[in-house]
């Protein structure tokens, strides 16, 4: 399996010591002790900004400890490999390296699918993307694969033929060059060739890792085998899936005239949605007559769809923070658009509308990215550095001391301390300020947005 991860870096003792010291130093753990999904117990976030690299990892903590260990081992290995590279390249290159690991947990009939996406940038033209998916029975922990969904084992050959046909079709439709033999080999009847799949109302979606069906530069290839072709191949009970209807109630709209004599503040929360912190914030907004804005990650939207829906229905503004939190400056146009479009699609699936506002990760945007996105670029002018301090009082002080009319405040609703800091600040500022969403801020300030610009405040 030439396209599979084969490299195992052997670490020297010093490197190991260095790594463990680094790890102890860098782990900024935030646990959310909410249990709305019994399979996803909580999560751990690691974030680090060093001189020569950034690292951002979200780990799921699962009720199923066996799967959790496999996932944690996989992520840890990727992280150690990245940190070793970063250490080796320190002082050698000016390039800022980047590691971003996100996950999503979705239901697949009686099973669960956990997808882990690893993006690493260690120089050169592209991010290296690696995905791994785990399919398991949440009750028993039993791991399954695509064979589980086939009518019988002999159908693997039929599936392989279809995969070959639709992969060639994909390349032809895209007007891209392809290597017939390569595709044949990469889609041959070996269950490991189909380790990343999804079944939905359109049919069977298969993703092939870079190098599986074409050169590495082709990136990950995703094809869709239509449902009509799957009769007799996929078990009957897994076909004819009804598309899920979006059922959101119309978001609450507030009478904004009551805020006319007040200064305005827009609290914005990135990197979510989450379970505990997002809900804690939503629980407390009415107390301060507040509405806020969430710049959500496309990769998390499905996993935390309940929080997103609730935030939207309450009348908060939902914006995009892209799919995988990558540095857009390091991506080609196609990948930039994919990061943006996939997120918009995911959000639309949950709340019924696409977001209008984009906040590029790290604020890394420019005229070119803005024109590709065709969305309004919203940045910030008050950076609380909440992810660094994890201290509600300090975060509150940062907000209070920098607050001004029209300010946009940057926070993250994956940390309970950030939410607590925001609420403490609202308590202190409530007589002087009204806390409004970006939509409301724009309306109250009568701003006419220009998609070619970025907005830091209003
Ligand atoms: Zn972010």
Boltz pocket constraint, residues with backbone or C-beta under 6 A from the ligand:
constraints:
  - pocket:
      binder: B
      contacts: [[A, 270], [A, 271], [A, 321], [A, 325], [A, 361], [A, 362]]
      max_distance: 6.0
